[in-house]
């Protein structure tokens, strides 16, 4: 059998991953038509390429259905409880940098820290009769972060996209999202809280701790790791 | 490990014991309104409770404990005074420790009685202590009400007291606020600029939090900046209270001497004294019973008076074998205006059987 390598199936993340492997003498490419998710590996024997949504790669690694996978730190930590027991980081790939941050409207000149956010949440709840809502898709990471920092009187509301727009639409008062440059935040009149970096993320190559390997696959893994690290 | 049948049999026996002590058995539903629990506990409950949903009733939670449904039931149509007992599964999400069960059996006893709070506290504690007789467990008691009274007694503004009271159950945040109000942490540069009026308010107005709310908070921050810091002596007083852990007689001596310095905590200390007497009258050995003033602060935020827990001597890492406390404020929150003094406790028959099996 072959060693299975999971790679994001589209976009910049896929292209940069292909480049990163190419720099190390392993050629990854998509085969067939542009819409077909099949791939080929050259430059090393015994490895097969599995193209997946970046969001599903943590789950596949945890289940041991792929041996290696490329995805963001944010997705691994959000989707896998006890991720340290399920996957090992092999290499940080140096792209796909993004911080999970908490942002509030720029007009909130009185709110620059988590301490301010907590105080504003208390007053907001007393005034409006409901908790201060924070829109995010990173529920677990954000909840653990706010809990660890003693913020109360907030509620997380789910937002799977266009999160920066939720404040203007009045479905949330603040957001927690991934940002790379901050341009979208500024365009939506939001600012980042200085001490509220929940997580610094980048594209990372992970190794599954549970995927089973026969002798040949084990040898292939050693050869791949020797080439990559 | 005890079997499920053994655990349920022990739970029934314990519940029968509470019935003999005058409690009415109740059977709250497993599915609870998520709105009620979220409103009470906030987002933290999502990390603790399983959420499910349907299109008709929306989000429901698998009961993470019995206290909230028992209080709701009593506030809706309970006669006074009342004693309730129950036995059944509770469900807790576990994301960090695979060894902790996500479903376990609890047996509980709750007292709603206005006449003599100290006697009710002692009744709950003594009944549970009796049911644990012979097991290698040790109780700790505390009283959140003393700490609340101490915060209330500080010579400072009500907004500062409210901020500290709001974070009684979050020890790290409480400490941070205390340091800030005591002038021990430097003001962030952004705050200094804001108070100096150096921050332009030209960003477009978006969202539900209005400019008048923002200006109200800036006014509050200005007032706070002009308020003298909490004195070092007062910080020392709070620290002395938080550090207090001793046998009941020695703890009471210490509390009385603290109350000599800060008479405002005397009524709260008197309640601890009355409870100790009630425990003695119930046959509890208070000479060796531990009182720890900070006990119960890291638990869910509904206990506001007496708190207690029994831990397994050989397993300090286990959850409490039994625990409980007084939650007067919770009855007010759930009672829509009505309120009644209430105290209760729960036991873990599964852990009791494990302890017995290990001997």
Interface residues (C-beta under 8 A of the other chain):
Chain A: X81 X82 X105 X106 X107 X108 X109 X110 X112 X113 X115 X118 X119 X120 X122 X123 X124 X127 X128 X131 X132 X139 X140 X143 X144 X146 X147 X149 X150 X152 X153 X154 X155 X156 X167 X168 X170 X173 X188 X189 X194
Chain B: X38 X42 X43 X44 X46 X47 X95 X96 X98 X163 X166 X167 X170 X172 X173 X174 X176 X180 X188 X190 X191 X194 X199 X200 X201 X203 X204 X205 X206 X207 X208 X209 X211 X213 X214 X216 X217 X218 X221
